[in-house]
Amino acid sequence: MERYLEGRIAIVTGGFAGIGKAIALVSSLPILAVPTTYAGSEMTPIWGLTEGGIKKTGRDRRVLPRTVIYDPELTVTMPPALSATSAMNAIAHCVEALYAEDANPIISLMAEDGIRALAVALLKVMKRPDDLEARGEALYGAWLAGASLGAVGMALHHKLCHTLGGTFNLAHAETHTVVLPHAVAYNAKAAPEAMVRVARALGASEAAAGLFDLAVSLGAPTSLREIGMKEDGLDRAADLAVRNPYYNPRPVTREGVRALLDDAFHGRRPKV
């Protein structure tokens, strides 16, 4: 994986879309993206920068790549563990698009199919990492995930992940993987239609537990403790997460977020 400048184009490959976006934000260079992970950042106008231990995000059309090249052959050497967490990261984008403040029927169709495509493809990829058809289906899901996130807003899940990543230096994809089932459980009663779509896409009876079980089946991490979070940081994380919160279908309270983080820290299977 490399990132470099060629003439007047910022070319980003592998997992370096964020760096390319930072370059484009200050230079207005157009981006050509060749993604080899499944997060879907290449399809969004969203940038993120961490300063002083606080991650800030924004939207700017300058950081949306002009051209994206998807090639499943470039993903076959991605380690299974990274494939799993990268896909869960993308699924998180789809899930939050379903209950975003500005959600709409077209994006909801895309987001639901993105969840389905990623979940089905990754179960195949974990068994056969060289399965090009499954790798291609995963990239299709990543495209849907990024396009969905780029079209609508974010909610509590992304706020928590930005806080945990920016302030506590937790790995991005792994953090999304661990937090997602618990953020969904938090919002379940406030966004019932979204929960039906998530469960249907997963072939599960319930959305939050279905996401947790998917992570388990992929061999992905399921607790903040196992990805490096310290228990004595949970109070600060809760305080930061409720400061300037993103829109969320359920009111964001410090007590509720602290309980969510405790469940995520210990890796408890969500119960709604």
C-alpha positions as CSV (number, residue, x, y, z in Angstrom):
1,M,0.0,0.0,0.0
2,E,1.3,3.4,-0.9
3,R,0.2,7.0,-1.2
4,Y,1.9,9.5,-3.5
5,L,1.5,12.5,-5.7
6,E,1.8,12.1,-9.5
7,G,1.7,15.4,-11.3
8,R,-1.4,17.1,-10.3
9,I,-3.3,14.1,-9.0
10,A,-3.3,12.6,-5.5
11,I,-3.3,8.8,-6.0
12,V,-4.3,6.8,-2.9
13,T,-4.2,3.0,-2.7
14,G,-4.8,0.5,0.0
15,G,-6.0,2.0,3.3
16,F,-4.7,5.5,2.8
17,A,-7.8,7.2,1.6
18,G,-7.8,9.4,4.7
19,I,-4.3,10.7,4.0
20,G,-5.3,11.4,0.4
21,K,-8.3,13.4,1.6
22,A,-6.1,15.4,3.9
23,I,-3.9,16.3,1.0
24,A,-6.9,17.2,-1.2
25,L,-8.5,19.3,1.6
26,V,-5.5,21.7,1.7
27,S,-4.3,21.5,-1.9
28,S,-7.6,20.8,-3.9
29,L,-5.8,18.1,-5.8
30,P,-8.2,15.6,-7.4
31,I,-8.0,12.1,-6.0
32,L,-7.8,8.8,-7.8
33,A,-8.6,6.0,-5.3
34,V,-7.7,2.3,-5.6
35,P,-9.2,0.8,-2.5
36,T,-8.0,-2.6,-1.2
37,T,-10.1,-2.6,2.0
38,Y,-13.8,-2.5,2.5
39,A,-14.5,0.6,4.5
40,G,-15.9,2.6,1.6
41,S,-14.2,5.9,2.4
42,E,-13.5,6.4,-1.3
43,M,-17.2,7.1,-1.9
44,T,-17.6,9.8,0.7
45,P,-16.9,13.6,0.9
46,I,-16.1,13.1,4.6
47,W,-12.7,13.9,6.1
48,G,-11.3,13.4,9.6
49,L,-8.4,14.9,11.4
50,T,-7.2,14.3,14.9
51,E,-5.7,17.3,16.8
52,G,-4.9,17.4,20.5
53,G,-6.4,14.0,21.1
54,I,-9.8,15.0,19.6
55,K,-11.0,13.8,16.2
56,K,-12.8,16.3,14.1
57,T,-14.8,15.5,11.0
58,G,-16.3,17.4,8.2
59,R,-17.7,17.3,4.7
60,D,-16.1,18.9,1.6
61,R,-16.6,18.0,-2.0
62,R,-12.8,18.5,-2.6
63,V,-12.0,15.3,-0.7
64,L,-14.4,13.1,-2.7
65,P,-12.3,11.1,-5.2
66,R,-12.9,11.9,-8.9
67,T,-12.2,8.3,-9.9
68,V,-12.3,5.0,-8.0
69,I,-10.9,1.8,-9.4
70,Y,-12.2,-1.5,-7.8
71,D,-10.2,-4.6,-8.5
72,P,-11.0,-7.7,-6.4
73,E,-7.6,-9.2,-7.3
74,L,-5.9,-6.5,-5.3
75,T,-7.8,-7.6,-2.1
76,V,-6.9,-11.3,-2.1
77,T,-3.8,-10.8,0.1
78,M,-5.7,-8.7,2.6
79,P,-5.4,-10.8,5.9
80,P,-8.7,-12.4,6.9
81,A,-8.7,-10.5,10.2
82,L,-8.5,-7.2,8.4
83,S,-11.0,-8.3,5.9
84,A,-13.5,-9.0,8.7
85,T,-13.1,-5.7,10.6
86,S,-12.9,-3.6,7.5
87,A,-16.3,-5.1,6.4
88,M,-17.8,-4.5,9.8
89,N,-16.7,-0.9,9.5
90,A,-18.5,-0.7,6.2
91,I,-21.6,-2.3,7.6
92,A,-21.6,0.3,10.3
93,H,-21.9,3.0,7.6
94,C,-24.9,1.2,6.2
95,V,-26.6,0.7,9.5
96,E,-26.4,4.4,10.5
97,A,-27.6,5.5,7.1
98,L,-30.8,3.6,7.8
99,Y,-31.7,5.8,10.9
100,A,-29.9,9.0,9.9
101,E,-31.7,12.3,10.4
102,D,-31.9,12.7,6.6
103,A,-32.4,9.1,5.7
104,N,-34.4,8.5,2.6
105,P,-36.0,5.4,0.8
106,I,-33.3,5.2,-2.0
107,I,-30.4,5.3,0.4
108,S,-32.1,2.8,2.7
109,L,-32.4,0.3,-0.2
110,M,-28.7,0.8,-0.9
111,A,-27.7,0.5,2.8
112,E,-29.7,-2.7,3.3
113,D,-28.2,-4.4,0.3
114,G,-24.8,-3.2,1.4
115,I,-25.2,-5.1,4.7
116,R,-26.4,-8.2,2.9
117,A,-23.6,-8.2,0.4
118,L,-20.9,-7.6,2.9
119,A,-22.2,-10.2,5.4
120,V,-22.6,-12.9,2.8
121,A,-19.3,-12.2,1.0
122,L,-17.2,-12.1,4.1
123,L,-18.4,-15.5,5.4
124,K,-17.1,-16.9,2.1
125,V,-13.9,-14.8,2.2
126,M,-13.0,-16.1,5.6
127,K,-13.2,-19.7,4.3
128,R,-11.4,-18.9,1.0
129,P,-9.5,-15.7,0.9
130,D,-8.7,-16.2,-2.8
131,D,-12.4,-16.3,-3.8
132,L,-12.5,-13.5,-6.4
133,E,-16.3,-13.6,-6.7
134,A,-16.7,-13.1,-3.0
135,R,-14.1,-10.4,-2.9
136,G,-15.9,-8.6,-5.7
137,E,-19.2,-8.9,-3.8
138,A,-17.5,-7.4,-0.8
139,L,-16.2,-4.5,-2.8
140,Y,-19.8,-4.0,-4.1
141,G,-21.0,-3.8,-0.5
142,A,-18.2,-1.4,0.3
143,W,-19.3,0.9,-2.5
144,L,-22.8,0.8,-1.3
145,A,-21.7,1.5,2.3
146,G,-19.5,4.5,1.3
147,A,-22.2,5.9,-1.0
148,S,-24.8,5.6,1.7
149,L,-22.6,7.3,4.4
150,G,-21.7,10.0,1.9
151,A,-25.4,10.8,1.2
152,V,-26.7,11.1,4.7
153,G,-25.6,11.9,8.2
154,M,-24.0,10.0,11.0
155,A,-25.2,9.2,14.5
156,L,-24.1,7.9,17.9
157,H,-22.1,4.9,16.7
158,H,-19.8,7.1,14.6
159,K,-19.5,9.7,17.4
160,L,-18.3,6.9,19.8
161,C,-15.8,5.5,17.3
162,H,-14.4,8.9,16.5
163,T,-14.0,9.5,20.3
164,L,-12.4,6.2,21.0
165,G,-10.1,6.4,18.0
166,G,-9.1,10.0,18.3
167,T,-8.6,10.2,22.1
168,F,-7.6,6.6,23.0
169,N,-5.8,5.7,19.8
170,L,-7.9,2.6,19.2
171,A,-7.7,1.0,15.7
172,H,-10.4,2.4,13.5
173,A,-11.9,-0.8,11.9
174,E,-11.7,-2.8,15.1
175,T,-13.4,-0.1,17.1
176,H,-16.3,0.0,14.6
177,T,-16.6,-3.8,14.9
178,V,-16.8,-3.8,18.6
179,V,-19.1,-0.8,19.2
180,L,-21.6,-1.4,16.4
181,P,-23.8,-4.0,18.0
182,H,-24.1,-2.0,21.2
183,A,-24.9,1.3,19.5
184,V,-27.6,-0.5,17.5
185,A,-29.0,-2.0,20.8
186,Y,-29.0,1.5,22.2
187,N,-31.1,2.8,19.3
188,A,-33.3,-0.3,18.7
189,K,-36.5,0.9,20.2
190,A,-36.2,4.4,18.6
191,A,-35.6,3.1,15.1
192,P,-37.7,0.0,14.6
193,E,-37.9,0.1,10.8
194,A,-34.1,0.4,10.6
195,M,-33.8,-2.6,12.9
196,V,-36.1,-4.7,10.7
197,R,-33.9,-3.9,7.7
198,V,-30.7,-4.7,9.4
199,A,-32.0,-8.1,10.8
200,R,-33.4,-9.0,7.3
201,A,-30.1,-8.2,5.6
202,L,-28.3,-10.4,8.1
203,G,-30.8,-13.2,8.0
204,A,-31.1,-12.8,11.8
205,S,-34.0,-12.5,14.2
206,E,-32.7,-9.3,15.8
207,A,-30.4,-6.6,14.6
208,A,-28.0,-5.9,17.5
209,A,-27.5,-9.6,18.4
210,G,-27.2,-10.5,14.7
211,L,-24.3,-8.0,14.2
212,F,-22.6,-9.3,17.3
213,D,-23.0,-12.9,16.1
214,L,-21.6,-11.9,12.7
215,A,-18.5,-10.5,14.3
216,V,-18.1,-13.7,16.3
217,S,-18.5,-15.9,13.1
218,L,-15.8,-13.8,11.4
219,G,-13.4,-14.2,14.3
220,A,-13.4,-10.5,14.8
221,P,-12.9,-8.8,18.2
222,T,-16.0,-8.3,20.3
223,S,-14.7,-6.2,23.3
224,L,-13.0,-2.9,23.7
225,R,-10.7,-4.6,26.2
226,E,-9.2,-6.9,23.6
227,I,-8.3,-4.0,21.3
228,G,-6.5,-2.0,23.9
229,M,-9.0,0.1,25.7
230,K,-8.4,0.6,29.5
231,E,-11.4,0.4,31.8
232,D,-10.4,3.6,33.6
233,G,-10.9,5.5,30.3
234,L,-14.6,4.7,30.0
235,D,-15.8,7.6,32.1
236,R,-13.8,10.1,30.0
237,A,-15.0,8.5,26.8
238,A,-18.6,8.8,27.9
239,D,-18.0,12.5,28.8
240,L,-16.5,13.3,25.4
241,A,-19.1,11.4,23.5
242,V,-22.0,13.4,24.9
243,R,-20.2,16.7,24.3
244,N,-21.6,18.1,21.0
245,P,-23.3,14.9,20.1
246,Y,-24.3,13.9,16.5
247,Y,-28.0,13.5,15.7
248,N,-29.3,10.2,17.1
249,P,-32.8,8.7,16.9
250,R,-32.7,8.1,20.7
251,P,-31.7,11.0,23.0
252,V,-28.0,10.7,23.9
253,T,-27.5,10.6,27.7
254,R,-24.3,10.3,29.7
255,E,-25.8,7.4,31.7
256,G,-26.9,5.6,28.6
257,V,-23.6,6.0,26.8
258,R,-21.6,4.9,29.8
259,A,-23.7,1.7,30.1
260,L,-23.2,1.1,26.3
261,L,-19.4,1.5,26.7
262,D,-19.4,-0.9,29.6
263,D,-21.2,-3.6,27.6
264,A,-18.7,-3.0,24.7
265,F,-15.7,-3.1,27.0
266,H,-16.7,-6.5,28.4
267,G,-17.9,-7.8,25.1
268,R,-21.4,-8.8,26.3
269,R,-23.9,-10.0,23.6
270,P,-26.5,-7.3,23.3
271,K,-30.0,-7.8,24.6
272,V,-32.8,-5.5,23.5
